[in-house]
Amino acid sequence: MCTKRMKNFLNSYRERRTNLNMNFTVVNKQVCVDNIRILGVSSSSIFLVGDADSISLSSVFDTPPESLIIGPFVPLARS
Amino acid sequence: MYKRTSVVKNIDVINVSNNSVFEIGDSRFMKPRTKVLAVQREYELFYGDEGNFKYYPIFTDPIPKPVVDESVHVVKYNQTSAIKVNNIDITTLSGSGISHIGSTKTIDAESRIKHIRQLEGRMANNLTNFPLTNVNNNKESL
């Protein structure tokens, strides 16, 4: 009995979730900039003067302790 | 969707390197990718055929990205039709960096960097003063 009720609840919740709609309203007022000074744009960064719909930036940086090799200078990852 | 116009009076960029983009004008899709294997050695010694990315998983592992499956209804109202900037100074763009004057739809940038430092062994032993020879001798006696 309990499981049936739970199932019904879950189904109704899923239904509501799929019908869920979020409205997001943006009002862009006036933008007027005099001076911008940037030293560096690096590693998947952006500087944008304008509009965009979707931005996805990812960066992986690896300097683990084991990347410090002490020993004779052997060639690395020879092809 | 309606996009605004970008008005820039003066822009000064000195350096654009390593899969970076400097774009004036509108675009639809941008997908810069960078892979960097940075090796620093105690003294200059570089073989010509080093650096095969496939030996390091950091260059091939997939990067997890958020899944956007919600239905969001976006409405934008632009009160003015232009974004105005008087002056921009950029020293450098590097490693999948983007400088974009204008509107775009999708940007998907990715950069993977691995640093390796190599020091000479003789030098390190002198510094740490670790009794490597003594340890070996003890093992033999046991």
Backbone of each chain as ProteinMPNN parsed JSONL, in Angstrom:
{"seq_chain_A": "MCTKRMKNFLNSYRERRTNLNMNFTVVNKQVCVDNIRILGVSSSSIFLVGDADSISLSSVFDTPPESLIIGPFVPLARS", "coords_chain_A": {"N_chain_A": [[0.852, -1.207, 0.0], [1.843, 1.199, 0.904], [4.079, 1.434, -0.766], [2.823, 1.683, -3.208], [1.563, 4.117, -2.983], [3.786, 5.727, -2.768], [4.916, 5.335, -5.241], [3.001, 6.464, -6.888], [3.208, 9.098, -6.028], [5.838, 9.689, -6.782], [5.626, 9.449, -9.544], [3.849, 11.521, -10.132], [5.407, 13.634, -9.301], [7.553, 13.519, -11.086], [6.202, 14.065, -13.422], [5.388, 16.676, -12.951], [7.865, 17.861, -12.827], [8.866, 17.588, -15.417], [7.088, 19.189, -16.713], [7.796, 21.53, -15.723], [8.676, 24.914, -16.023], [11.066, 27.366, -16.27], [11.092, 30.812, -16.137], [13.182, 33.304, -17.251], [14.125, 36.497, -17.029], [15.955, 39.05, -18.5], [17.133, 42.307, -18.226], [18.92, 44.43, -20.063], [20.582, 47.252, -19.41], [21.985, 50.496, -20.188], [25.378, 50.202, -21.212], [28.45, 51.614, -20.819], [31.761, 52.045, -21.181], [34.875, 53.432, -20.23], [37.767, 52.888, -20.08], [39.781, 49.954, -20.396], [42.138, 47.795, -19.045], [44.144, 45.065, -19.554], [46.314, 42.529, -18.453], [46.803, 39.81, -19.01], [45.147, 37.22, -20.837], [44.506, 34.036, -20.35], [44.793, 30.395, -20.583], [42.12, 29.112, -21.309], [40.403, 31.362, -20.926], [38.102, 34.105, -21.282], [37.624, 37.288, -22.815], [35.093, 39.338, -23.352], [33.351, 41.576, -25.334], [30.286, 42.051, -25.765], [27.416, 39.961, -26.574], [26.499, 36.647, -25.479], [25.29, 33.28, -25.796], [25.88, 30.759, -24.677], [28.537, 29.691, -22.662], [31.378, 27.764, -22.133], [34.09, 26.932, -20.338], [37.025, 25.165, -19.799], [39.827, 24.085, -17.88], [42.774, 22.299, -17.322], [45.288, 21.8, -15.046], [48.403, 20.601, -14.181], [50.682, 20.033, -11.741], [51.972, 17.961, -10.015], [53.583, 16.549, -7.011], [55.05, 14.351, -7.887], [55.858, 15.112, -10.362], [58.211, 16.306, -10.166], [61.285, 15.411, -10.992], [64.12, 13.859, -9.839], [67.209, 13.046, -10.814], [69.141, 11.314, -13.382], [69.051, 12.951, -16.591], [66.719, 11.724, -18.294], [65.133, 11.08, -21.457], [61.792, 12.272, -22.003], [58.711, 10.682, -22.564], [59.177, 9.663, -25.248], [58.526, 9.551, -28.711]], "CA_chain_A": [[0.0, 0.0, 0.0], [2.749, 2.347, 1.032], [4.894, 1.548, -1.971], [1.966, 2.153, -4.3], [1.376, 5.556, -2.795], [5.066, 6.368, -3.081], [5.075, 5.279, -6.699], [2.113, 7.488, -7.437], [3.784, 10.417, -5.716], [7.017, 9.871, -7.629], [5.174, 9.674, -10.924], [3.272, 12.866, -10.251], [6.519, 14.577, -9.163], [8.29, 13.51, -12.353], [5.365, 14.753, -14.399], [5.448, 18.11, -12.673], [9.207, 18.336, -13.131], [9.014, 17.717, -16.869], [6.285, 20.317, -17.171], [8.287, 22.738, -15.072], [9.313, 25.866, -16.919], [11.562, 28.542, -15.569], [11.201, 32.02, -16.952], [14.328, 34.109, -16.826], [14.067, 37.754, -17.78], [17.147, 39.891, -18.351], [17.008, 43.652, -18.795], [20.241, 45.028, -20.254], [20.541, 48.711, -19.496], [23.1, 51.048, -20.954], [26.75, 49.905, -20.783], [29.379, 52.543, -21.45], [33.011, 51.903, -20.431], [35.912, 54.307, -20.791], [39.087, 52.304, -20.282], [40.007, 48.599, -19.886], [43.549, 47.406, -19.187], [44.287, 43.65, -19.206], [47.685, 42.05, -18.634], [46.822, 38.516, -19.689], [43.962, 36.358, -20.947], [45.177, 32.775, -20.656], [44.224, 29.112, -20.13], [40.662, 29.036, -21.463], [39.673, 32.509, -20.378], [37.635, 34.966, -22.356], [37.281, 38.688, -22.604], [34.048, 39.501, -24.367], [32.554, 42.804, -25.408], [29.165, 41.63, -26.594], [26.478, 39.01, -25.973], [26.711, 35.225, -25.779], [24.219, 32.418, -25.273], [26.412, 29.701, -23.818], [29.999, 29.714, -22.551], [31.906, 26.643, -21.352], [35.548, 27.023, -20.331], [37.641, 24.221, -18.86], [41.28, 24.111, -17.873], [43.398, 21.31, -16.439], [46.676, 22.189, -14.794], [48.957, 19.513, -13.384], [52.059, 20.073, -11.248], [51.989, 17.169, -8.793], [54.935, 16.343, -6.484], [55.806, 13.359, -8.668], [56.359, 15.691, -11.601], [59.595, 16.734, -9.914], [62.127, 14.232, -11.179], [65.515, 14.072, -9.476], [67.966, 11.926, -11.349], [69.722, 11.614, -14.691], [68.099, 13.559, -17.536], [66.248, 10.769, -19.3], [64.132, 11.697, -22.328], [60.419, 12.08, -21.542], [57.653, 10.332, -23.524], [59.716, 9.662, -26.616], [57.556, 8.966, -29.655]], "C_chain_A": [[0.882, 1.248, 0.0], [3.566, 2.55, -0.248], [4.078, 2.08, -3.144], [1.77, 3.662, -4.226], [2.649, 6.315, -3.17], [5.279, 6.439, -4.586], [4.232, 6.356, -7.374], [2.683, 8.889, -7.243], [4.962, 10.719, -6.633], [6.63, 10.195, -9.063], [4.637, 11.088, -11.101], [4.381, 13.923, -10.163], [7.288, 14.69, -10.471], [7.521, 14.28, -13.422], [5.468, 16.263, -14.226], [6.8, 18.665, -13.088], [9.403, 18.523, -14.638], [8.2, 18.888, -17.404], [6.777, 21.652, -16.613], [8.982, 23.641, -16.094], [9.801, 27.054, -16.122], [11.642, 29.701, -16.548], [12.292, 32.906, -16.382], [14.359, 35.373, -17.675], [15.281, 38.605, -17.463], [16.863, 41.245, -18.971], [18.394, 44.265, -18.86], [20.093, 46.532, -20.403], [21.809, 49.199, -20.181], [24.457, 50.663, -20.351], [27.685, 50.824, -21.549], [30.657, 52.558, -20.615], [34.076, 52.79, -21.061], [37.183, 53.524, -21.1], [39.201, 50.912, -19.648], [41.477, 48.267, -20.103], [43.712, 45.982, -18.681], [45.734, 43.23, -19.436], [47.701, 40.723, -19.378], [45.478, 37.835, -19.706], [44.505, 34.989, -21.32], [44.414, 31.576, -20.116], [42.7, 29.109, -20.13], [39.926, 30.162, -20.754], [39.148, 33.337, -21.539], [37.443, 36.395, -21.882], [36.312, 39.037, -23.724], [33.368, 40.85, -24.242], [31.396, 42.469, -26.332], [28.281, 40.657, -25.854], [26.848, 37.582, -26.354], [25.576, 34.414, -25.182], [24.767, 31.398, -24.291], [27.932, 29.718, -23.843], [30.446, 28.562, -21.66], [33.423, 26.661, -21.452], [36.11, 26.017, -19.351], [39.151, 24.242, -19.006], [41.804, 23.086, -16.879], [44.855, 21.701, -16.293], [47.28, 21.197, -13.819], [50.411, 19.796, -13.028], [52.107, 19.291, -9.947], [53.421, 16.99, -8.27], [55.749, 15.367, -7.329], [56.271, 13.902, -10.023], [57.734, 16.323, -11.402], [60.482, 15.503, -9.958], [63.558, 14.591, -10.822], [66.304, 12.857, -9.932], [68.582, 12.305, -12.68], [68.655, 12.1, -15.668], [67.707, 12.555, -18.624], [65.212, 11.471, -20.19], [62.713, 11.34, -21.863], [59.504, 11.756, -22.715], [58.117, 10.428, -24.966], [58.731, 8.992, -27.557], [58.222, 7.914, -30.529]], "O_chain_A": [[0.695, 2.188, -0.773], [3.721, 3.667, -0.741], [4.587, 2.836, -3.971], [1.803, 4.375, -5.229], [2.608, 7.378, -3.791], [5.747, 7.44, -5.129], [4.677, 7.051, -8.287], [2.651, 9.734, -8.138], [5.09, 11.814, -7.183], [7.204, 11.073, -9.706], [4.931, 11.762, -12.089], [4.331, 14.955, -10.833], [7.632, 15.785, -10.917], [8.092, 15.033, -14.21], [5.612, 17.018, -15.188], [6.898, 19.77, -13.623], [10.024, 19.491, -15.078], [8.559, 19.504, -18.407], [6.28, 22.725, -16.953], [9.771, 23.179, -16.918], [9.036, 27.676, -15.384], [12.191, 29.576, -17.643], [12.316, 33.212, -15.19], [14.591, 35.322, -18.883], [15.596, 38.85, -16.299], [16.406, 41.327, -20.111], [18.983, 44.585, -17.827], [19.549, 47.022, -21.392], [22.602, 48.406, -20.688], [24.665, 50.78, -19.143], [27.709, 50.815, -22.78], [30.65, 53.025, -19.477], [34.167, 52.885, -22.285], [37.632, 53.494, -22.246], [38.777, 50.707, -18.511], [42.003, 48.432, -21.204], [43.45, 45.708, -17.51], [46.317, 43.53, -20.478], [48.518, 40.526, -20.278], [44.747, 37.862, -18.716], [44.92, 34.776, -22.46], [43.506, 31.719, -19.297], [42.071, 29.105, -19.072], [38.937, 29.926, -20.06], [39.684, 33.278, -22.646], [37.144, 36.661, -20.717], [36.676, 39.03, -24.9], [32.871, 41.216, -23.177], [31.516, 42.592, -27.551], [28.38, 40.533, -24.633], [27.431, 37.338, -27.41], [24.974, 34.811, -24.184], [24.206, 31.189, -23.216], [28.544, 29.754, -24.91], [29.941, 28.406, -20.548], [33.981, 26.433, -22.526], [35.718, 26.01, -18.184], [39.685, 24.396, -20.105], [41.341, 23.013, -15.74], [45.564, 21.906, -17.279], [46.728, 20.972, -12.742], [51.277, 19.802, -13.904], [52.264, 19.883, -8.88], [54.375, 17.249, -9.003], [56.962, 15.517, -7.479], [56.998, 13.222, -10.747], [58.344, 16.813, -12.352], [60.431, 14.656, -9.066], [64.148, 15.499, -11.409], [66.063, 11.747, -9.457], [68.555, 13.471, -13.073], [67.493, 11.703, -15.576], [68.278, 12.537, -19.714], [64.495, 12.357, -19.725], [62.472, 10.231, -21.387], [59.508, 12.453, -23.73], [57.551, 11.154, -25.784], [58.159, 7.957, -27.215], [57.567, 7.314, -31.381]]}, "seq_chain_B": "MYKRTSVVKNIDVINVSNNSVFEIGDSRFMKPRTKVLAVQREYELFYGDEGNFKYYPIFTDPIPKPVVDESVHVVKYNQTSAIKVNNIDITTLSGSGISHIGSTKTIDAESRIKHIRQLEGRMANNLTNFPLTNVNNNKESL", "coords_chain_B": {"N_chain_B": [[18.25, 35.023, -31.439], [18.059, 38.427, -30.428], [20.889, 40.445, -30.721], [23.292, 42.722, -29.293], [25.162, 45.554, -30.597], [28.689, 45.955, -30.632], [30.733, 48.608, -29.769], [33.865, 49.746, -30.121], [36.33, 52.073, -29.614], [39.134, 52.226, -29.603], [41.655, 49.737, -29.664], [44.32, 47.804, -28.309], [46.459, 45.263, -28.788], [49.126, 43.261, -27.827], [50.33, 40.658, -27.917], [49.439, 37.531, -29.305], [49.04, 34.194, -28.752], [49.529, 30.552, -28.797], [47.015, 29.002, -29.623], [45.107, 31.019, -29.234], [42.419, 33.374, -29.632], [41.695, 36.306, -31.336], [39.16, 38.237, -32.042], [37.317, 40.346, -34.141], [34.108, 41.285, -34.671], [31.035, 39.472, -35.314], [30.347, 36.075, -34.216], [29.589, 32.534, -34.399], [30.289, 30.021, -33.276], [32.87, 28.899, -31.202], [35.793, 27.038, -30.588], [38.448, 26.605, -29.112], [41.436, 24.69, -28.475], [44.034, 23.635, -26.308], [47.14, 21.999, -25.697], [49.683, 21.581, -23.448], [52.964, 20.692, -22.683], [55.133, 21.301, -20.362], [58.454, 21.386, -19.839], [61.022, 21.703, -17.573], [64.462, 21.904, -17.102], [67.436, 21.377, -15.133], [69.797, 22.161, -16.341], [70.307, 23.22, -19.74], [69.131, 20.841, -21.786], [67.782, 19.239, -24.335], [66.099, 16.778, -26.037], [65.226, 16.056, -29.391], [62.909, 14.613, -29.972], [60.945, 14.401, -28.016], [58.011, 14.327, -25.839], [55.352, 13.006, -26.191], [51.986, 13.107, -26.236], [50.238, 11.038, -25.629], [51.196, 9.424, -23.59], [50.596, 10.603, -21.217], [47.88, 10.765, -19.11], [46.456, 13.075, -18.53], [46.101, 14.54, -20.814], [44.26, 13.191, -22.289], [42.122, 12.352, -20.744], [38.611, 12.664, -20.194], [36.999, 15.783, -19.561], [34.819, 16.518, -16.99], [31.607, 17.901, -17.517], [28.961, 20.168, -16.717], [25.59, 19.03, -17.016], [23.106, 20.442, -18.847], [19.849, 20.306, -18.617], [17.526, 21.451, -17.916], [14.544, 23.203, -18.727], [14.791, 26.332, -19.514], [13.35, 29.377, -19.965], [14.48, 32.022, -21.579], [14.314, 35.49, -21.641], [15.327, 38.42, -23.143], [15.76, 41.87, -22.718], [16.951, 44.555, -24.389], [17.916, 47.673, -23.591], [19.491, 49.579, -24.782], [21.031, 49.639, -28.017], [23.703, 49.194, -28.25], [26.986, 48.334, -26.949], [29.332, 50.23, -25.472], [32.798, 50.946, -25.58], [35.597, 52.818, -24.789], [38.48, 52.595, -24.757], [40.797, 49.865, -24.974], [43.358, 47.923, -23.583], [45.373, 45.201, -24.086], [47.792, 43.025, -22.971], [48.661, 40.317, -23.391], [47.446, 37.342, -25.014], [46.924, 34.012, -24.384], [47.141, 30.378, -24.52], [44.464, 29.15, -25.32], [42.995, 31.449, -24.875], [40.519, 33.979, -25.293], [39.708, 36.933, -26.983], [37.094, 38.903, -27.713], [35.361, 41.029, -29.732], [32.233, 41.767, -30.149], [29.268, 39.821, -30.829], [28.36, 36.437, -29.902], [27.462, 32.936, -30.172], [28.003, 30.296, -29.05], [30.652, 29.326, -26.916], [33.358, 27.215, -26.39], [35.935, 26.368, -24.689], [39.118, 24.807, -24.052], [41.889, 23.868, -22.085], [44.875, 22.135, -21.461], [47.455, 21.564, -19.272], [50.652, 20.425, -18.403], [53.206, 20.313, -16.085], [56.638, 19.574, -15.758], [59.467, 19.138, -13.799], [62.92, 18.698, -13.941], [65.621, 17.72, -12.046], [69.142, 17.441, -11.461], [70.573, 14.42, -10.159], [72.918, 14.142, -8.543], [73.388, 16.637, -7.394], [71.091, 16.884, -5.783], [71.469, 14.891, -3.835], [73.648, 15.895, -2.456], [72.46, 18.094, -1.296], [70.351, 17.152, 0.381], [71.707, 15.39, 1.963], [71.346, 12.657, 2.485], [71.886, 9.468, 3.832], [72.445, 7.321, 1.678], [74.217, 5.241, 0.956], [74.944, 4.049, 3.38], [72.537, 2.876, 4.244], [72.221, 0.881, 2.32], [74.452, -0.728, 2.885], [73.81, -1.706, 5.445], [71.623, -3.314, 4.859], [72.83, -5.348, 3.409], [74.41, -6.554, 5.366], [72.479, -7.616, 7.063]], "CA_chain_B": [[18.005, 36.041, -30.406], [18.574, 39.741, -30.79], [22.164, 40.74, -30.067], [23.683, 44.125, -29.371], [26.361, 45.9, -31.358], [29.786, 46.403, -29.774], [31.445, 49.74, -30.347], [35.137, 49.988, -29.436], [37.009, 53.139, -30.349], [40.563, 51.941, -29.744], [42.113, 48.513, -28.977], [45.751, 47.593, -28.481], [46.848, 43.916, -28.348], [50.552, 43.085, -28.146], [50.753, 39.282, -28.215], [48.416, 36.489, -29.4], [49.794, 32.959, -28.972], [49.034, 29.258, -28.294], [45.588, 28.746, -29.864], [44.238, 32.094, -28.762], [41.616, 33.991, -30.687], [41.358, 37.721, -31.214], [38.157, 38.362, -33.094], [36.477, 41.537, -34.239], [32.947, 40.904, -35.474], [30.205, 38.441, -34.692], [30.676, 34.68, -34.536], [28.561, 31.591, -33.946], [30.818, 28.925, -32.475], [34.327, 28.916, -31.036], [36.212, 25.847, -29.845], [39.908, 26.486, -29.067], [41.998, 23.608, -27.647], [45.488, 23.726, -26.11], [47.824, 20.995, -24.888], [51.04, 22.074, -23.173], [53.839, 19.881, -21.832], [56.196, 22.253, -20.038], [59.565, 20.689, -19.181], [62.113, 22.579, -17.148], [65.6, 21.109, -16.622], [68.405, 22.162, -14.376], [70.567, 22.843, -17.386], [69.647, 23.065, -21.036], [69.345, 19.596, -22.516], [66.493, 18.871, -24.906], [66.134, 15.857, -27.164], [64.283, 16.594, -30.376], [61.716, 13.792, -30.237], [60.221, 14.169, -26.768], [56.692, 14.938, -25.668], [54.211, 12.343, -26.81], [50.868, 13.369, -25.319], [49.445, 9.85, -25.285], [51.719, 8.786, -22.387], [50.096, 11.308, -20.033], [46.41, 10.726, -19.17], [45.864, 14.411, -18.384], [45.779, 15.09, -22.133], [43.193, 12.435, -22.95], [40.975, 12.147, -19.849], [37.517, 13.604, -20.455], [36.736, 16.766, -18.501], [33.382, 16.507, -16.706], [30.925, 19.175, -17.757], [27.584, 20.127, -16.215], [24.555, 18.718, -18.011], [22.015, 21.422, -18.768], [18.644, 19.71, -19.214], [16.334, 22.195, -17.503], [14.011, 24.088, -19.768], [14.763, 27.71, -19.023], [12.886, 30.287, -21.015], [15.206, 33.275, -21.371], [13.862, 36.667, -22.402], [16.256, 39.543, -22.934], [15.363, 43.192, -23.205], [18.096, 45.453, -24.491], [17.429, 49.05, -23.605], [20.254, 50.267, -25.828], [21.429, 48.668, -29.035], [25.161, 49.106, -28.362], [27.871, 48.34, -25.784], [30.401, 51.14, -25.9], [34.051, 50.997, -24.833], [36.474, 53.818, -25.406], [39.857, 52.143, -24.966], [41.16, 48.567, -24.394], [44.771, 47.535, -23.708], [45.614, 43.819, -23.693], [49.196, 42.693, -23.195], [48.858, 39.013, -24.021], [46.418, 36.304, -25.076], [47.626, 32.742, -24.598], [46.512, 29.147, -24.023], [43.013, 29.142, -25.558], [42.342, 32.677, -24.427], [39.735, 34.611, -26.362], [39.259, 38.314, -26.864], [36.068, 38.95, -28.736], [34.573, 42.258, -29.821], [31.078, 41.371, -30.951], [28.425, 38.825, -30.179], [28.602, 35.05, -30.273], [26.422, 32.029, -29.679], [28.575, 29.293, -28.156], [32.106, 29.256, -26.748], [33.747, 25.99, -25.684], [37.4, 26.381, -24.683], [39.721, 23.769, -23.22], [43.352, 23.878, -22.081], [45.461, 21.11, -20.586], [48.861, 21.914, -19.078], [51.392, 19.585, -17.46], [54.549, 20.796, -15.8], [57.596, 18.596, -15.248], [60.782, 19.723, -13.499], [63.966, 17.674, -13.795], [66.86, 18.17, -11.404], [70.208, 16.45, -11.538], [70.6, 13.652, -8.926], [74.127, 14.397, -7.736], [73.118, 17.897, -6.691], [70.05, 16.649, -4.77], [72.068, 14.105, -2.757], [74.466, 16.808, -1.664], [71.601, 19.016, -0.568], [69.584, 16.497, 1.444], [72.67, 14.673, 2.796], [70.681, 11.41, 2.854], [72.92, 8.438, 3.78], [71.976, 6.215, 0.834], [75.203, 4.148, 0.962], [74.864, 3.392, 4.689], [71.332, 2.051, 4.237], [72.509, -0.293, 1.499], [75.405, -1.57, 3.615], [73.076, -2.364, 6.523], [70.789, -4.356, 4.252], [73.687, -6.473, 3.044], [74.875, -7.238, 6.594], [71.358, -8.372, 7.599]], "C_chain_B": [[18.691, 37.347, -30.796], [19.846, 40.062, -30.013], [22.53, 42.208, -30.258], [24.937, 44.32, -30.229], [27.431, 46.371, -30.376], [30.538, 47.516, -30.476], [32.696, 49.998, -29.526], [35.923, 50.998, -30.259], [38.465, 52.773, -30.625], [40.924, 50.659, -28.99], [43.57, 48.247, -29.33], [46.101, 46.22, -27.91], [48.294, 43.696, -28.761], [50.834, 41.671, -28.627], [49.557, 38.333, -28.227], [49.131, 35.185, -29.69], [49.059, 31.739, -28.438], [47.518, 29.085, -28.417], [44.663, 29.794, -29.268], [43.522, 32.727, -29.944], [41.443, 35.468, -30.367], [40.409, 38.031, -32.357], [37.404, 39.675, -32.991], [35.338, 41.172, -35.17], [32.2, 39.771, -34.8], [30.675, 37.043, -35.08], [29.553, 33.794, -34.019], [29.123, 30.587, -32.944], [32.343, 29.004, -32.41], [34.753, 27.746, -30.169], [37.736, 25.733, -29.836], [40.364, 25.395, -28.095], [43.51, 23.813, -27.512], [45.985, 22.546, -25.311], [49.257, 21.476, -24.709], [51.769, 21.081, -22.28], [55.063, 20.748, -21.566], [57.289, 21.544, -19.25], [60.65, 21.708, -18.847], [63.226, 21.714, -16.594], [66.625, 22.016, -15.976], [69.402, 22.853, -15.309], [69.974, 22.468, -18.745], [70.052, 21.771, -21.713], [67.989, 19.159, -23.05], [66.69, 17.978, -26.128], [65.059, 16.317, -28.145], [62.96, 15.864, -30.458], [60.905, 13.507, -28.969], [58.789, 14.701, -26.857], [55.59, 14.29, -26.451], [53.04, 12.409, -25.83], [50.18, 12.107, -24.827], [49.965, 9.126, -24.032], [51.22, 9.441, -21.099], [48.569, 11.379, -20.094], [45.746, 12.099, -19.07], [45.435, 14.993, -19.741], [44.627, 14.37, -22.824], [41.961, 12.229, -22.071], [39.855, 13.142, -20.177], [37.302, 14.544, -19.264], [35.235, 16.774, -18.238], [32.76, 17.889, -16.893], [29.502, 19.086, -17.246], [26.582, 19.874, -17.335], [23.407, 19.709, -17.815], [20.787, 20.814, -19.441], [17.361, 20.415, -18.745], [15.851, 23.082, -18.65], [13.854, 25.48, -19.172], [14.38, 28.618, -20.184], [13.493, 31.658, -20.765], [14.615, 34.367, -22.252], [14.808, 37.815, -22.089], [15.659, 40.819, -23.493], [16.594, 44.071, -23.23], [17.594, 46.887, -24.601], [18.206, 49.905, -24.604], [20.761, 49.215, -26.8], [22.945, 48.497, -29.123], [25.839, 49.047, -26.995], [29.073, 49.174, -26.199], [31.604, 51.077, -24.97], [34.974, 51.969, -25.55], [37.84, 53.225, -25.748], [40.116, 50.801, -24.275], [42.641, 48.314, -24.64], [44.91, 46.106, -23.224], [47.076, 43.505, -23.981], [49.326, 41.352, -23.909], [47.615, 38.125, -23.968], [47.155, 34.993, -25.285], [46.827, 31.567, -24.056], [45.007, 29.135, -24.118], [42.307, 30.364, -24.98], [41.641, 33.371, -25.586], [39.485, 36.069, -26.018], [38.312, 38.574, -28.023], [35.32, 40.278, -28.662], [33.403, 41.94, -30.738], [30.333, 40.261, -30.242], [28.698, 37.431, -30.714], [27.48, 34.178, -29.731], [27.012, 31.08, -28.633], [30.097, 29.393, -28.118], [32.425, 28.018, -25.918], [35.275, 25.888, -25.739], [37.94, 25.336, -23.73], [41.235, 23.918, -23.265], [43.855, 22.865, -21.068], [46.956, 21.374, -20.507], [49.49, 20.967, -18.07], [52.813, 20.102, -17.323], [55.42, 19.658, -15.286], [58.919, 19.313, -14.996], [61.775, 18.592, -13.313], [65.215, 18.297, -13.187], [67.887, 17.061, -11.464], [70.37, 15.758, -10.185], [71.738, 13.973, -7.991], [73.922, 15.613, -6.834], [72.143, 17.657, -5.532], [70.622, 15.879, -3.581], [72.912, 14.981, -1.851], [73.598, 17.685, -0.775], [70.926, 18.338, 0.62], [70.481, 15.744, 2.408], [72.083, 13.35, 3.308], [71.661, 10.248, 2.738], [72.488, 7.2, 2.996], [72.902, 5.007, 0.94], [75.135, 3.354, 2.257], [73.68, 2.434, 4.748], [71.589, 0.758, 3.467], [73.442, -1.268, 2.227], [74.722, -2.368, 4.726], [72.254, -3.529, 5.986], [71.624, -5.601, 3.946], [74.118, -7.275, 4.282], [73.759, -8.084, 7.196], [71.157, -9.652, 6.783]], "O_chain_B": [[19.757, 37.355, -31.412], [19.871, 39.961, -28.786], [22.14, 42.847, -31.235], [25.66, 43.372, -30.535], [27.138, 47.085, -29.417], [30.932, 47.382, -31.635], [32.61, 50.419, -28.372], [36.152, 50.8, -31.453], [38.971, 52.979, -31.728], [40.556, 50.496, -27.826], [44.002, 48.432, -30.468], [46.052, 46.022, -26.696], [48.651, 43.919, -29.918], [51.508, 41.492, -29.641], [48.758, 38.319, -27.29], [49.763, 35.047, -30.738], [48.077, 31.873, -27.708], [46.819, 29.03, -27.405], [43.552, 29.477, -28.845], [43.958, 32.628, -31.091], [41.084, 35.829, -29.246], [40.822, 38.079, -33.516], [36.924, 40.067, -31.927], [35.563, 40.796, -36.32], [32.681, 39.184, -33.83], [31.308, 36.844, -36.117], [28.675, 34.251, -33.289], [28.522, 30.33, -31.901], [33.014, 29.155, -33.43], [34.146, 27.488, -29.13], [38.277, 24.843, -30.492], [39.765, 25.198, -27.038], [44.185, 24.129, -28.491], [45.338, 22.127, -24.351], [49.96, 21.746, -25.683], [51.249, 20.677, -21.24], [55.922, 20.911, -22.432], [57.066, 21.143, -18.108], [61.122, 22.459, -19.701], [62.988, 20.882, -15.718], [66.683, 23.221, -16.221], [69.794, 23.997, -15.077], [69.223, 21.499, -18.857], [71.189, 21.625, -22.162], [67.13, 18.745, -22.272], [67.342, 18.351, -27.103], [64.07, 16.919, -27.728], [61.98, 16.418, -30.957], [60.251, 12.468, -28.875], [58.414, 15.408, -27.792], [54.951, 14.933, -27.284], [53.094, 11.841, -24.739], [49.602, 12.095, -23.74], [49.25, 8.299, -23.466], [51.402, 8.892, -20.012], [48.015, 11.977, -21.016], [44.598, 12.264, -19.482], [44.531, 15.825, -19.812], [44.08, 14.859, -23.813], [40.874, 11.962, -22.584], [40.119, 14.322, -20.411], [37.412, 14.135, -18.109], [34.452, 17.01, -19.158], [33.32, 18.904, -16.479], [28.887, 18.022, -17.333], [26.696, 20.413, -18.436], [22.819, 19.789, -16.737], [20.683, 20.8, -20.668], [16.256, 20.028, -19.125], [16.639, 23.628, -19.423], [12.913, 25.759, -18.429], [15.014, 28.614, -21.239], [13.076, 32.373, -19.854], [14.441, 34.185, -23.457], [15.056, 38.139, -20.927], [15.121, 40.841, -24.6], [17.215, 44.303, -22.192], [16.937, 47.262, -25.573], [17.658, 50.833, -25.198], [20.903, 48.044, -26.447], [23.432, 47.745, -29.967], [25.354, 49.617, -26.018], [29.752, 48.851, -27.174], [31.47, 51.143, -23.748], [35.107, 51.933, -26.773], [38.304, 53.334, -26.882], [39.709, 50.606, -23.13], [43.128, 48.468, -25.761], [44.599, 45.816, -22.068], [47.547, 43.696, -25.102], [50.023, 41.254, -24.919], [46.845, 38.158, -23.009], [47.922, 34.855, -26.238], [45.936, 31.747, -23.225], [44.329, 29.113, -23.091], [41.128, 30.292, -24.635], [42.119, 33.347, -26.72], [39.098, 36.396, -24.897], [38.702, 38.472, -29.186], [34.718, 40.603, -27.638], [33.563, 41.855, -31.955], [30.738, 39.818, -29.167], [29.197, 37.26, -31.826], [26.655, 34.626, -28.935], [26.578, 31.063, -27.481], [30.747, 29.527, -29.155], [31.828, 27.802, -24.863], [35.837, 25.386, -26.712], [37.308, 25.011, -22.725], [41.814, 24.076, -24.34], [43.326, 22.754, -19.962], [47.646, 21.407, -21.526], [48.926, 20.73, -17.001], [53.522, 20.302, -18.309], [54.973, 18.862, -14.46], [59.43, 20.01, -15.872], [61.495, 17.629, -12.599], [65.787, 19.249, -13.717], [67.541, 15.881, -11.511], [70.313, 16.427, -9.153], [71.546, 14.067, -6.779], [74.256, 15.588, -5.649], [72.347, 18.167, -4.43], [70.293, 16.186, -2.435], [72.893, 14.831, -0.629], [73.961, 17.981, 0.364], [70.925, 18.872, 1.729], [70.085, 15.479, 3.543], [72.314, 12.978, 4.458], [72.225, 10.038, 1.664], [72.202, 6.155, 3.582], [72.431, 3.871, 1.006], [75.252, 2.128, 2.244], [73.804, 1.314, 5.244], [71.215, -0.326, 3.916], [73.24, -2.481, 2.186], [75.011, -3.547, 4.926], [72.203, -4.599, 6.593], [71.203, -6.733, 4.182], [74.182, -8.504, 4.249], [74.023, -9.139, 7.773], [70.254, -10.436, 7.076]]}, "name": "protein", "num_of_chains": 2, "seq": "MCTKRMKNFLNSYRERRTNLNMNFTVVNKQVCVDNIRILGVSSSSIFLVGDADSISLSSVFDTPPESLIIGPFVPLARSMYKRTSVVKNIDVINVSNNSVFEIGDSRFMKPRTKVLAVQREYELFYGDEGNFKYYPIFTDPIPKPVVDESVHVVKYNQTSAIKVNNIDITTLSGSGISHIGSTKTIDAESRIKHIRQLEGRMANNLTNFPLTNVNNNKESL"}
